[in-house]
Amino acid sequence: MAHAEAAAHEGQEHPIGIYLQVWFYLFVLSTFSYLVDFYNIEGVLRWFLILFFMVLKAGLIMAIFMHLWWEAASLIYACLLPLLTVAWLIFLMVSQSDYTFFTRVFMFALGG
Amino acid sequence: MSQANTGQTVGFVADWSSDQRVFKDVPWGKAMMWCLLVADTFIFGIFLTAYMAGRSLTTGTWPDPSKIFSLNIGGQELPLILIAIMTFILISSSGTMAMAVRFGYQHDRAKCGMMMLLTAAFGATFVGMQFFEWSHLIFALDIKAWGNPMGAPQFGSFFFMITGFHGTHVSIGVIFLVIIALKAFRGDYDNGAPGFFTSRKGRYESVEVMGLYWHFVDLVWVFIFALFYLW
């Protein structure tokens, strides 16, 4: 993007500062997610915070450390779009496992 | 660089419709590594989805990871402390790996190799701590792949499957880090020495491709840490 000229050298060469910055953010975010457990935050807030910190960390690693931010769009989409099928699988498995759970509760209560 | 690198829809459409190479300006090794990583993402994605399904369909109570992975340090029970330290170690290794890529493209072979050896050392430490964690679970807490005293029997199989597969990735990464570091020290990437298997000219791009794999291992741990240990 705006950094296209930075990639014009040999491979992905970027200023060292941006790596150190990301490194620092990853430490902070990991500490936060650990504190979620340490302070026993429960319920929806816990799930939201865990997923929130997880997505931020994953985004930082992929964008900066793995250089996806500076890669060609064709490569970025080839890597990320197939993962939508995993989202579809998660959706399928959530509904399926809920069904299995209720069937089990029902059958166990009736004794088969 | 060409319009391919603008990161815009135009470049994306042009690349995929040009009836030539799709990944212009992307080195062959890097494109292949990304193929491997996408495939690996599917494997870990399926593992974690299976874990989610297994955890929500079981009628047993799920063992509390916060308690299972706690350690007693100085008379104080600290939840998940070992896992937190492992997380910080893996993040640090990702940082040193990024430094190695940076030094590589500056043709500083000594610093590049040192950073990779440091990364490998962090990785080996991680695997060592995982070994400790596994033996603690198996022998002290009696958690087996087929059952455990705390509740849902599915816990063990998912735990050993997912962390074991990740630990294997870390171990393989450590081995390759040492190999690539030795090649960097030897000057293969400065002199363009041909590779043993591929006969391709050595260049520092190999360090970046190695970095992709290593950051991916860290990336997977982010998901395991959040979804298995914290959830």
Boltz contact constraints between the chains, C-beta under 6 A:
constraints:
  - contact:
      token1: [A, 1]
      token2: [B, 7]
      max_distance: 6.0
  - contact:
      token1: [A, 4]
      token2: [B, 1]
      max_distance: 6.0
  - contact:
      token1: [A, 4]
      token2: [B, 5]
      max_distance: 6.0
  - contact:
      token1: [A, 8]
      token2: [B, 1]
      max_distance: 6.0
  - contact:
      token1: [A, 10]
      token2: [B, 105]
      max_distance: 6.0
  - contact:
      token1: [A, 11]
      token2: [B, 105]
      max_distance: 6.0
  - contact:
      token1: [A, 11]
      token2: [B, 205]
      max_distance: 6.0
  - contact:
      token1: [A, 11]
      token2: [B, 208]
      max_distance: 6.0
  - contact:
      token1: [A, 12]
      token2: [B, 208]
      max_distance: 6.0
  - contact:
      token1: [A, 13]
      token2: [B, 105]
      max_distance: 6.0
  - contact:
      token1: [A, 16]
      token2: [B, 102]
      max_distance: 6.0
  - contact:
      token1: [A, 19]
      token2: [B, 98]
      max_distance: 6.0
  - contact:
      token1: [A, 23]
      token2: [B, 95]
      max_distance: 6.0
  - contact:
      token1: [A, 26]
      token2: [B, 91]
      max_distance: 6.0
  - contact:
      token1: [A, 30]
      token2: [B, 87]
      max_distance: 6.0
  - contact:
      token1: [A, 34]
      token2: [B, 84]
      max_distance: 6.0
  - contact:
      token1: [A, 37]
      token2: [B, 66]
      max_distance: 6.0
  - contact:
      token1: [A, 37]
      token2: [B, 79]
      max_distance: 6.0
  - contact:
      token1: [A, 37]
      token2: [B, 80]
      max_distance: 6.0
  - contact:
      token1: [A, 37]
      token2: [B, 230]
      max_distance: 6.0
  - contact:
      token1: [A, 50]
      token2: [B, 226]
      max_distance: 6.0
  - contact:
      token1: [A, 50]
      token2: [B, 230]
      max_distance: 6.0
  - contact:
      token1: [A, 54]
      token2: [B, 222]
      max_distance: 6.0
  - contact:
      token1: [A, 54]
      token2: [B, 226]
      max_distance: 6.0
  - contact:
      token1: [A, 57]
      token2: [B, 222]
      max_distance: 6.0
  - contact:
      token1: [A, 58]
      token2: [B, 219]
      max_distance: 6.0
  - contact:
      token1: [A, 58]
      token2: [B, 222]
      max_distance: 6.0
  - contact:
      token1: [A, 61]
      token2: [B, 215]
      max_distance: 6.0
  - contact:
      token1: [A, 61]
      token2: [B, 219]
      max_distance: 6.0
  - contact:
      token1: [A, 65]
      token2: [B, 94]
      max_distance: 6.0
  - contact:
      token1: [A, 65]
      token2: [B, 98]
      max_distance: 6.0
  - contact:
      token1: [A, 65]
      token2: [B, 215]
      max_distance: 6.0
  - contact:
      token1: [A, 66]
      token2: [B, 212]
      max_distance: 6.0
  - contact:
      token1: [A, 66]
      token2: [B, 215]
      max_distance: 6.0
  - contact:
      token1: [A, 72]
      token2: [B, 4]
      max_distance: 6.0
  - contact:
      token1: [A, 72]
      token2: [B, 5]
      max_distance: 6.0
  - contact:
      token1: [A, 73]
      token2: [B, 7]
      max_distance: 6.0
  - contact:
      token1: [A, 73]
      token2: [B, 11]
      max_distance: 6.0
  - contact:
      token1: [A, 73]
      token2: [B, 12]
      max_distance: 6.0
  - contact:
      token1: [A, 74]
      token2: [B, 12]
      max_distance: 6.0
  - contact:
      token1: [A, 74]
      token2: [B, 15]
      max_distance: 6.0
  - contact:
      token1: [A, 74]
      token2: [B, 16]
      max_distance: 6.0
  - contact:
      token1: [A, 74]
      token2: [B, 22]
      max_distance: 6.0
  - contact:
      token1: [A, 74]
      token2: [B, 23]
      max_distance: 6.0
  - contact:
      token1: [A, 75]
      token2: [B, 23]
      max_distance: 6.0
  - contact:
      token1: [A, 75]
      token2: [B, 26]
      max_distance: 6.0
  - contact:
      token1: [A, 77]
      token2: [B, 12]
      max_distance: 6.0
  - contact:
      token1: [A, 79]
      token2: [B, 34]
      max_distance: 6.0
  - contact:
      token1: [A, 79]
      token2: [B, 38]
      max_distance: 6.0
  - contact:
      token1: [A, 82]
      token2: [B, 38]
      max_distance: 6.0
  - contact:
      token1: [A, 86]
      token2: [B, 45]
      max_distance: 6.0
  - contact:
      token1: [A, 89]
      token2: [B, 49]
      max_distance: 6.0
  - contact:
      token1: [A, 90]
      token2: [B, 49]
      max_distance: 6.0
  - contact:
      token1: [A, 93]
      token2: [B, 49]
      max_distance: 6.0
  - contact:
      token1: [A, 93]
      token2: [B, 53]
      max_distance: 6.0
  - contact:
      token1: [A, 97]
      token2: [B, 53]
      max_distance: 6.0
  - contact:
      token1: [A, 97]
      token2: [B, 56]
      max_distance: 6.0
  - contact:
      token1: [A, 97]
      token2: [B, 57]
      max_distance: 6.0
  - contact:
      token1: [A, 100]
      token2: [B, 57]
      max_distance: 6.0
  - contact:
      token1: [A, 101]
      token2: [B, 57]
      max_distance: 6.0
  - contact:
      token1: [A, 104]
      token2: [B, 59]
      max_distance: 6.0
